[in-house]
Amino acid sequence: MIDGIFEVIMLLCFAASWPVNILKTYRMRTTKGKTVMFDFIVVVGYIAGIANKVVNDNMDYVLYFYILDIALVSVDIALWFRNLRLDRRAGIV
């Protein structure tokens, strides 16, 4: 059970910060000051973590925390695209 505990702590720390970022993105209602590229880079990092688990045949409970983090980042990405649509309607972009 102790195997992977530090990896889980790291993933939980990231997971704890995403709801704050999601709320900020939701409330901003604009893409100004925010780049979706950062979110995509983070998702690639999480996918690399999952790939590491698969390649090393270490498919343990930690995988669920990677999936949780990817889901949270995906919400932020979806909101960014919503905000882009709102910007276009307002003639900002």
N, C-alpha and C positions, 0 to 999 in steps of 0.2 A: 504494500500500500504506500510506503514511503517513496517508492520509485516514481519519479515524475512530480513530486509535490512542489518543487520549486518552479517547475514549468507551469503547473496549475496556478500557483500564486501570481506569476507574471501575467498569465492570461486573464485571471480574475481582476487584476489591477487595470488592465486595458479594458476589460468588460465593464468595469465600474465607471470608467471615464466616458464611454460611448453614449450612455443616456443623456448626459449633460450636453454633449456635442449635438446629439440628435435634436434635443429640445431647442438649442440655439439655432440650428438650421431651420427647424420648423417655424420658429418665431420670426426669423429674419425675413422670410418671404422674398429673398433676393439671392442671387449668386455672387453679388459684389463682396469681395473680401474673402472668398472661399473658392478653393480649387478642388474639383472632383478627382484630379490626378492623384492627390495625396491619398484619398480613400482607396483608389485602385491599387496603388503601391502597397498599402497596408494589406489589402486582400491577397495580393501576390505573396506577401510575406507569410500570411497565415496558410496559404496553399502550400508554400514551401515547407512549413512546419508539418503539415499533414503528409506531404510527400516523404519527408524524413521518416515519419512513423511507418509508412507503407514500405519504403525501401529497406528499413532496418527491421522489418517484421515485428514492430513494437506497437501493435494496435491495442492500446489500452484505454482506460477511461479518460485520459487527457484529450483524446480526439474530440470528445463532446464539447470541451471548452473551446477548442479551435472552431468548431461549428457554431457555437454560441457567438463568438466574436465576429465571425464572418456574417452571421445573420444581422448583428447590430450594425456593422459597417454597411451592409446592403440597404438597411433602412435609411441610413444617412445618404447613401448614393441616390436612392429613390427620391428622397426629399430634395436633393440638389437638382434633379431633373424636373421636379415639380416647380421649384423656384425658377429654373430657367424658363419654363413655360410661362410663369407669371411675369418674368422680366420681358419676355417677347410680347406678351399681351399689352404690357405697359409701354412698350416701345423703347425699353432700356437697352436691349441687346439687338 
